Amino acid sequence: MAMTAATLSTVMWKIDRLLGMPGSSGLSSLESAPVEEALNSLRSILPKLLSAANVVEEEELPEAVHDAAGEWMDKVKAVAYDAEDVLDDCEHELLLQLQLDAAEQPAAVGDSVVSTAAGASSVLLHLSDIRRRFEGIMTEHAQTLNLRLEGIAMMPSPTILSAVPPPSDPIQPTVYGREDDMEKIVQLLLSSSPQQQHGDQHLPIIAVVGDEGIGKTTLCRLVYTDPRICEHFDFRIWASASQQCLAMDAIAGDSNYRGIGDLAHLSHWELTHNRFLLMVDDLEPEDLGFWESVYNHLSVGVRGSQVLLTSRTEEHLAKVMAAATAMPSYHRLGHLTEESSWSLFKDYALHGRDLEVSSSLEAVGRQICRKCGGSPLLLKMMGALLHSDAASEEEHWEKVLLISRCWKSQHRAIQAVPGFCFRRLPSHLRRCLVYCSLFPKGYPFTRDQLVRLWMAQDFLPPEEGKQMEDVGNGIIDRLLWCSFLEHPPIGEQTLVMPGPIHDLARSHLEVTECSRKDDVEEISMDARHSSLVPCNTCNGEIQLPSYSKPVHLKSCFLVKSWGHAGDGFYFPAEDVFRLQIPGDFFLSLSHLSSLDLSYSNVEELPESVGMLTHLRYLSLNHTYIKELPESIATLHSLWTLELRSCMQLRALPKAFKKLTSLRHLDTQALRFPLFDIGELTDLRTLTRFIVGRGRRSSASTISQLKHLGGLRGELHIIGLGQVLLGSSWQR
C-alpha cells in the first residue's frame, strides 16, 4: 500500500496537464465540453483520497487498523492505476489530433480522437466509471476507516523536503570523531607489516569492519586520498565489490587501466617494481569470485604493497579469506561518540543557518541523536529531516522526538530511523526510490537516466516555470542531501542507493507495482514495472514472451552487469544479451511507457512497436540495431530515444520528423546526417550532429539547428568544414 498516495498524485498531475496547466497544450481542441467537465469532476474528489492515503502511509499503524487500511488502500490504488491508463489514452489521442491539425489532415478512419463525438463519448464513459468507483470506495469505508484513523491523523507528522530545497553548498565528505581511526590506518599502511618483515611475500591485509552506515567507505576514501598515501604508493587501485568494478590511478602517467578485465594488462614487472595500495570496498561472502580474481592477480606485488578493505563483520570476511594466505588485521569501527554525533547532526540540521543553538534546543537534539545509535548515515538522515525554515526549530524537533519515543530500545531505534525518514518523504519521492530499487544493489545511475525514467512514468510533480528535467534534477539533489542517494567512490558522476536504503526501498516493492526477476526469463503478468536481471545459468539468452491477453506493464528493462571506465561505467561486450523478440510481443503491451533493450543483440524491432502509443522512453544503446521501423513515427508521446553507440544503424525512418514530442535524442556515434531534425522543436538533448556532404546538403542540414533553441548540454557537430562562407550557417 506504500505507493497509493504517489499514484493518486500522478493521476492529479495527468489531469492538470490535460486541463492546460503549464507545459501542456490543454484541451482547447475538444469539441465535447462534458469531457472537460468530467476531468474537473474527477479531479475534485482526489485531494480527499490523497489526504487519507498520506496518513496511512506516513504512520506506523496499530495492528488492529493496519489490515483494514491496507485493504482500502489497495482498492484505491487499483482504481488509480486504471485512471492512469484512461488519462494516457486521452493524452495520446489529443497529441494525435494536434498533429493532424498541424498537418491540416483529417483523422483517418478508425482513429479515435477526443475531438470527435465518438471519441469524446468513449472517454467520458471511462472517466465517469473511474469517478463512480472512487466514490464507491469512499462510501464503503468512510465511517469505519475514518473513525479508526481519527486518533492517528492528529499525531504530529513532520514532512521532509516538502517545502525547503537542499542547501546550495552541500556538506563535503568528512569524518566526525574518526581522526584517531584515520591516523591509525594511515600509519599502518605507511609502515612495513609484520608479515613482510618475516619474509612473507603475500600482501598484508588491513580490514575495516563495522555495521552498514557506520562510515567505513567515507573513512577509507579519505585515507585513500590522503597526501601521505598518494606519495608513498606508486599507484592505487580502488575496487568496489558490490559494484564488481575497480579504478586504477595512473602508472607513470598512463591512465588506461580501467575495469576488472584490465588487471591482466598489469605486467609482472609493473607489479613487482611498483608499490601499490589495493582498496576493496564492501566485501561480503557473495563476492568470493571477485575477491579471488583481484587478489590472486595482485598477490605477487612488490614488498611494501598493501591491501585495505571494508566489510560488515569478521565472520563475513572469514568466508572469503581462504583465497588469501595472509589473514587480515582487523580495525573495528565503532559508533560515534555523543559529541561527534551531535556535531554531525547539527551540521545537517542547521547547515547554512546563522542560528544560535539554545540549551533547550540542544537538549532535544541530543536526545534525537541517541536514537540514531552513533550511525553517521542515520544522523545525516535525521539532520536532513529537521533542516527547515520553521519559525520554531525546537517545536519541530520535539515533534520528531515525541514520535521516536515509541522506539523502546536503541536497537529498535536504529532499525526504525530509515523507515521513519522514508515515510516522511513526499509520496512522489518515495515512489522514485522504490522504482530505483528495481535495479540491483550498487547499480550506477546517471542523472539523465533517472530523470528520463521518472519523467516517463509521470513521477515528477509539475512546478510552474520549470521544465520537467529541472524538477527531476531538483529531486536528485534533495535525495542526495538527505542520503537516500550518494555518489560512489568510483565513477563519481554516477549515483547509487546506499545498501540500507536499497533494502528499505525493495521492501516496499509490491507484486502489482514492481517486479524484479533475478532468475526468471519472463515478465510477470501482474507487474506494472518489471526489470529482468538474467541469471548465470541462462547464458545471456532471453526469450521475451507472447501474451494471450493485454497486460498493464508500464516499464520493462533489461539490467546488465557493469564495470568502470574513466569517469563512468561500461557494460562488458561479452555480457550482451542474445534477445529474441516475438513479432507480436508489443501487441499486448499498449500501456508500456518505458522500454530499455540496451546491450542486446537486437538488430530490428517488429512493426508492432508502433502499437506502444504511450511509450515515452525507448533505449537501444549499444545494440546491433540496423534500422528502426516506419511505425515508430506513430509514437507521438515519445520523449526520449537513446541510440548511443548503435554502430550498425544506417538511417532513421523518413517519417521520423513526426516525433514532435521528442525531448532527448542521444545519437552519440551517429554516422549519417539528420536532414529534418529542425522539425523536432521540443528537443532538449542532441548529442551528435553530422553536416551533410556537398554545398546544398551541408547548408540544408546545418540550417536545421536554428529551430532547436531549447537544446542543452553538449552537441558535437561533425563536418563543419563542409559549410561554405556565406552559407545559411553564417546567416
N, C-alpha and C positions, 0 to 999 in steps of 0.2 A: 504493500500500500504506500510505499515511500515516494512514488513518483506521481501520485494523483494530483497534488496541488500544481506541480510543474506542467502536467498535461492540460489541466484546466487553464493555466496561464497561456499556454501555447494556443489553445482554442480562442481565447480572447484576443491575442495578438493577430491571429489569422483573420478574425472578423474585422478588427480595426484596419488591417491592411486593405481588406476588400471594401470597407466603407470610406476609403480615401484618406487614411492617415498619412503622415509624411513618408515619402518613399514608395507610395503606391499610386497607381493610376485611377483608383477608385472605381465606382460603379456608374460612372457617367454614361456608359454605353447601354445601360439597362433600359429596356422599354417597359419592363414589368415592375412597377413600384412595389407590389406586395413582397417581392424578394428582398428588397432593401428593408422593408418593414419587418420581415421575418428575421433578418440578421440582427436588427436592433432589438427585437423582442428576445431573441436567444441571448444576446449579449447582456441584457438587463438582469437575467437571473444568475449569471455566472459569479459575480462578486460574493454572493451569499454562500454558494457552494465552496468557493475558494477559501473564504474565511474559515469555514468549518474544517476543510481539509488541512489547512495550515495548523490549526490547533491540534488535530490528531497526529500530524507528522512531527511536530516540534516537541511534543511532550512524551515523557515515559508514562504510558497509560497503565493504570491498575489492571491486573489480570481480568477482573470482572467486566471491564469495559473494552479491553483490547480486542476480543473476538468479534463483538458486535460492531465496533468501529471499523475493524478490518474488513468485515463483510460489506459494510456500507461503502467504504472507500473503493473496494473492488468493483462494485456496481457503478459507482460514479465514473471510475476510470474507463470501464468498458464502453460507456456511452460517449465519454470524451474522445476515445480512440475513433469511434465511428464518426463523431463530429469532425475530427481532423480530416478524415478521408473525404467527407462530403465537401468540406471547405476547400480542400485541394482540388477536387473536381471542378468546383465553381471557379477557382482561380485559373485553372488551366483553360477552361472554356472562355473566360474573359480575355486571356492572353491571345488565344486563337482569334477571337473576334477583333481585337485591336490590330492584330497583324493583317487580317483580311481587310479591315478598314483602311489601313495604311497603304495596302496594295490595291485598294479600290476593287476588290474581288468579292463576289457573293459567296456565301457559305455553300460548300459542296453538299450534295445530297447525303444525308446520314450524319452530317456534322451537328452536334448538339451544343448550341451556344445559348447562354442565358439571356441574350438579347432577343432571341426568338421566343415566340409564345410557348412552343412545346418545351424548349429548354428551361425557360423560367418556371413553367408549371412543375417540371420534374424536380428542380432544385427546391422549389417551395415545399413540395411534399416531403422531401428528405429533411429539410430544416424544421418543419413542423413536427415531424416524428421525433427528431432529436430533442426538441423542447418538451414534448409530451413525456418522453422517457425521463428526462431530468426532473420534471415536476412530479412524476410518479415516485421517483426515489426520494425526493424531498418530503413528500406527503407521507410515504410509508414509514420513514424513520425519524421524522422531525421530533415527535414527542419523546419517544424513549431515548433516542441518542442525545438530543439536546439536554434532557434532564440529567443524563449521566455525565455529560461533558461540562455541565454548568460550573461545577467547582474547579475543574481543571482549567477552564478558559480564563478564570480570574487570576491564575498564578502568573507571576512576572515572567515574561518571555523575551529577554533581550535578543535582538537580531543582529548578527554580524554583517558588516559590509553593505547594508541595505541603503544607506544614505551617504556615508562618508567614504570618499575614494582613498586608496592607499597613498602613503607619502610619496612625493616625487623623488625623494632621496632615500631609497630603501637602505636598511642596515646591511653593511657588508659582512660576509662571513668572518667570525672571530671566535675566540674562546672566552668563556666566562668561568673563572675558577679552575682552569686547566693549565695554568702556566707551569706548575711543577711537573705535571704529566708530560707536557710538551718538551720541556727541557730534559727530562729523564730519557725520553725516547730519542731525542736528537743526540744526546751523549752516547747512548748505546749504539746508535748507527755509526757514529764517528770513531768509536773505539774498536780495537781488534776483539773478536769474540773468543770465548774460551775454547770453542771447537777448533778455530784456526790456529790458536796458539799451540795446540797439541797436535797439529799436523792434519787434522781432519779437513778434507778437501770439499766437503759438502757445504752448501750455502747455509749460513746460520739464519734462523727464523725468529723474528720478534712478532708475537701475536697480541694484538689489542682486542680484548673481548669485553662485551657488555651488552645490555639489553638494546632492543631496537629503539631508535630515537634518543639514545643517550649521548650522541655526538661523536661517535668513533670516526666517521668519514670526515667530518669537519676538522677534527683534530689532526688526522693524518694528512689531510690536504694542506694544512698549514705547515706541518713537518716537512712534507714533500717539497714545498716551495720555499722553505727556509733558506736564506742565502748561504748558510754554512753547509747545508746538504747539497745545494746546487754546485758549490765549489769543490766539495770533497769527492763527489762521484762524477765519473766521466760521462755517463748517461744514466737516465732514469726511465723506468717503464711503469706506467700506471695501468693495471689490469682490473677490470670490473667483472667479477664472477657472475653476478646477477644479470649483467648485460652481455656476457660472453664476448667481450671485446677488450682491446687494450690500445694504448697510445704510447709511443716512444719518443723521447726527446732526441734531438739531433746528435749524431756521432760525427765529429769533425766537420760540422756544418751540413751534414747530409740529413735531410728531414723526410726521406722517402719511406722510412719504416713505419708502417701502419697495419694494424689488424693482426689477428692470431696467425693467419697463414704466412705473414711476412716474418715471423720468427725464424723461419728457415733461411731467410736472407742474411741473418747474422752469422757470419763465419766463425769457425772455431778460433781463429786468430783474434777476431774482434772481442770475443767473449773472454779469452784468456789474457788479453793485453789491455783491457779496459775495466775499471772498477765501476760497477753499476749497482743501482738500487732497484729492486723489483717490489712494487707495492700492489698487493692483491686485496681488493676491497670486497667485503660482503661474501666471504667464502663459507659455504654451507655444505652438508653431506651430499646434496644432489649435484654439486659442482665437481665431483671427483674427476670426471673426464677432462674438464677444463684445467683443473689444477695439475693433473699429470702431464698434459700436453705442454703447459707453460714451464713447470718446474723441471721436468726431465730435460727439456731442451737447454735450459739455462744453468743447470747444475754444475756445468764444467767451468763456471765463471772464475775469474781471477780471484786470488786471495784478497779479502777486503770488500768483496761484493756482499750485499745483504738483501734479506727478504723481510718486508714489513707487511703484515696482513691484518684484516679485521674479521671478526666472527662474533656470533652471539654468545657462545659458550665453549668451554674447553671440551665438553663432551661432543659437541658438533665437530670440532676440529680433529678430535681423535679418530673420527671415522674417515677422514680424508688424508691424514698424515702418513698413512702407510706408504705413500709414494715418495716420501722424503725420509732419508736415513737419519737426518738430524731432527730431533723433536724441538718444538718451539719453546722459547722463553716467553712466559705469559705476563702481560701487563693488563690487569683488570681495571677497567674504567668504571668508577663508582658514580653514584648520583651526585648532583651538585649540592653544595652546602646551602644552608638557608640564605646566607648573604649573597652568594653567587646567583641563586635562584631569583632573589628579589631584584638584583641588578639587571638580569636578563629580562624578566617580566616587565620591569619598569621601563626599560628602553623601548620595548614594543608598545606597551600600553600608552605611554606618554611621548612617543617619538615625534619630534617636530613641534612639541608644545612647550611654550615658556610658562610652566606652571609649577608653583611651589607645592611640594607634597606635604600635606598636613600630617600630624601624628596619627589622627584617626583614619585618614585615607591609607597611610602606610600600614596600619594595623590590619585593615581589611585586606589590603593587597598581599600581605604576608600570609594571611590565612588561606587565601586562594592559592598562593604558591605552594603551600604544604600539600594541597590536594593534588598537585602535579608530580609529587614524589621526586623532585630533583631531575626530571627529564627535560632536557633542552627543547625537544620537539613540542612537548605538551605546554611548556611555559611560553613558547613563542605563539602557539595557537591560542592560548588563553589571553595573552597580551594583545594579540590582534583582535580578538573578540571584544575587548574593552577599549580599543582605540577609537574614540569617538569625539564628537564636538558637543557632547551632552553638557548642559549647564552645570550639572552636579555629578562629577565623577563618582563621588562617594556613594550616592544613591544608586547609580548604575552598577557599581561594583558590588554593593550589598545585595542587589537582586541576584547576581550570579552566586554569591556566597550562600544565600538562602537556599537556592536550588541544590548547591553542591553538598549541603549538609545531609542529604539523603544517602550520600555515598559513605556508608558506615566505616569502612576500613580503607587504609591507604591503597591496598591492592585493588580494591573495587574502584577507587577514585581514578587510579592510573588507567584502568580499563575503560572507565566511563568518559574521561575527558574528550578523546577524539570524537566519540559519538555525540556528546553534548555539543561540541563546536560544530559538527557536521549538521546537526538538526537546526542550528541557529543560522545556517546559511540560507539565503533566499532560495526558494524551491527550484528556480531555474539553474542556479549554480550547483545544487545537489544533482540535478539531472545531468548536467555537463560532466560531473565527476564520475557518476555511475556509468555513463556512456564510455568514458575513457577506460574503465575497468574491463571492458570487452577485450582489450589488448593485454598481453602477458605482463607480469610484473617486471619493471625495469625497461619497458618499451620506450624508445626515444621518439617523442613527437616533435614536429616543428610547429612554430606559431601558426604559419599559414595553414598547415594541415588541420590543426584543431579548430581554428576559426571557420574554415570552409566546411568541415564536417558539422559543426554546431549550426552554422547558417542553414545547411541543407535540411536540418531537422526542425528548424524554427525554434531553437532553444534560446535565441538571443532576443531580449526584450527591445522593442523599439524605443529609441531615445531621440527626441526632437533635435534636429540639427546635426545628427551624427549618422555616418554610414554604418552599415552592419559590421563591416570589418573593424571599425573603430570600437564599436561596442564589444566585439569579441576580444580584441586585444586588451581592452579595459578589464574584462573578466579574468583574463590570464594574469594580468598584473595583480589583481586582488587575490587570486588563488595563490600566487607566488608569495605575496605579502604575508598571508596567514598560514603558509607552509603546507597547503594542500597540493601544491606543485613545487618543484625545485629544479634547479639546473644541476645536472650531474657533473662530476669531476671531469669526465671525458665527454667531449662534444658539448661545450657549454652554451652553444647556440640552440641546443635542444632542451626539451622539458621532459621530466619523468614524474611519476607519482611516487612519493616515499612509500616504502613497504607497508607500514601500518595503515596508511591512508588507502592504498590499493586494496588491502584486505577488508577494510571497512566498506569501501565502495562496492566491492564484489559481494559483500553480504547483503546488499540491497538489490542485487540482480533478481529479477523475477522472471518466471517462465514466459509470461505474457508481455514482458518489457524487453529483456535482453537474454540472449543465449550464446554462451561461448563454448564451442565444441573443440576440445583439445585432441580427442582421439576418434572423432566421428567425421566421416567424409560426406555428410549430408546436412542440410539445413533443417532446423526444427520447424514443424508446421505451425507451432503456436507462437513463435517468437516474433516480436516487432523489429528487433535488431539482432543481427547474428554475425559472429566472426568465426572463421574457420582457421584453426591452428592445426595443420596436419600432423598426425602422429609420426613417430620414427619408422613405423612399420609400413606406411603407405608409399614409401619411396618417391614422394613428391607427386604422385599421380592422384588427381582429383576428378571424379565424375560428378558433375552437377546434376541434380535430379530433375525429372519431369514431374509436374504436378497434375493430378486429375481434376483438381478444383482450385479456385482462386485462393491465394494466401495473402495475408496482410503485412508481409515483410516490408519494412521501410529502409533497412540498411543491410548490406551484405558485402563483406570484405574478407579477402584472404590476408592472413598475417604470417609474415616470414621471419625467420631468424635473421639476425643482423650483426654487422661488425662495425668497425670505426675506420674512417678515412678522413684525414685532415681535420676540418672543423665540424664535420658532420658524420653521418652514418651511411653505410652501404649494406646491400644485401648480396651475399656471395652468389656468383653466377651459377655455382653448382646446385644452389637451392631453388633455381627457377622451377616453378610448378609445371607439370605436364597436365594441362587443363583440357577437359572435354566438355563443350557446351552444347547440349541438345538444341536443335533448331527451334523447338517450342518452349525453351526454358523461360523466356520472358513473358509468355502469353498469360501466365497465372500470377505475374508479379506487377500488376498495374499500379500498385501503391508505392513501389520502390522509389526512394528519394536519393539514396547513396549507393554507389556500386564501385568497388575497388578490385580490379583484377590484375593489379600490377605484379611484376616479376613472375609472369607466367608465359607460357609459350604460345599464347593465343595469337593467331595470325589474322583472324577476321571475326567480326561479330555477326550473328544472324540478323536478317532484316527485322525480326521480331523485336529488336531493341527499340524500334520506333514506337512500340506499344507502351513504353515506360513514360507516359505523359507527365508524371510527377517528378521525374528524375532531375535532380539539381546538382549532383556531384558524380562525375564519372572520371575515374583514374585508371589509365592504361600505361603507367610509367614502366619503362624497361620491359616492354613486351615485344613480340615479333610481329605486331600488327602491321599489315601492308596497306590496308585501306579501310576507311570507315564506310558503312552502308549509307546509301542515299536517304534511308529512312531516319537517320539521325537528325535531319533537318526538321523533323516534326517535334523535337524535344524543346518546346517553347519555354519550359520552365528551367532549362539548364543554366546554372550559374557558374559551374566550374568544370573545365575539361583539361585534364592533365595528360600530356603526351611526351613527357620528359624521357629522353634517350630512347625514343622509338626509331631506331636506326634504319628500319626497313620501310617506314611509312613513305609512300610515293606521292600522295596527294590527298587533299581534303575534298569532300563531296562538292559538286557545283552549287548545291543549294545551301552550303554551309552558312552563307550570309543571312539566312533566315533565323539563326540562333540569336536574336536580338536581345535576349535577356542575359547573354553570357557576360560574366564579370571577370573571370580569371581563365586565361588561356596560356598554359605552360607548354611552350613549344621548343624548349631547350634541345639542341641538336637537330632542329628542323633543317631540311635540305632543299626546300623549294619556296618560291615567293607566295605570299598571300595577297592576291590582287584585290579582293573585295573586303579586306579587313576593316576598312573605313565604315562599313555598314554597321559594325558592332559597336555602337557609340557608348554602350554602358561598360565597356572594358575598363577594368582597374589594373589588370596584370597582363602583360605581353612580354615574355622573356626573350624572344628572338625574332628578328625581322630580317628577311633577305630581300635585297633590292634586285629587281628583275634585270635581265641582260638586254642590252640594246637601248637606244635613246628613248624610244616610245615606251618600252616596257619599264625602264628604270623610272621615268617620270611618273607613269601611272601608278606604280607601286608606292613610291616614296610619298606621293601626294596623299595617300590614304591616311597617313599618320596625323594630318591636320584635323581630322574628325575625332581623334581619340584624346580629347582634352582631360579625361579623367584618369589617365594612366599614372600608376605609382611604381615605386621601386626601380629596378634596373631593367633596361631594354638594350639588348645587344643588336646593333644594326650591322649586317654583313653586306659588303659590296657598295659602300658609299662612293668608291671610285668610279662606279658606273654612272653617277649623276653628273651631268654636264653643267657648266656655268650657264646661268641664265635660265635654267630649267625651273619647273614648278617647285622644286625643293627650295631654291633660293627665294622664290616669291613667297 
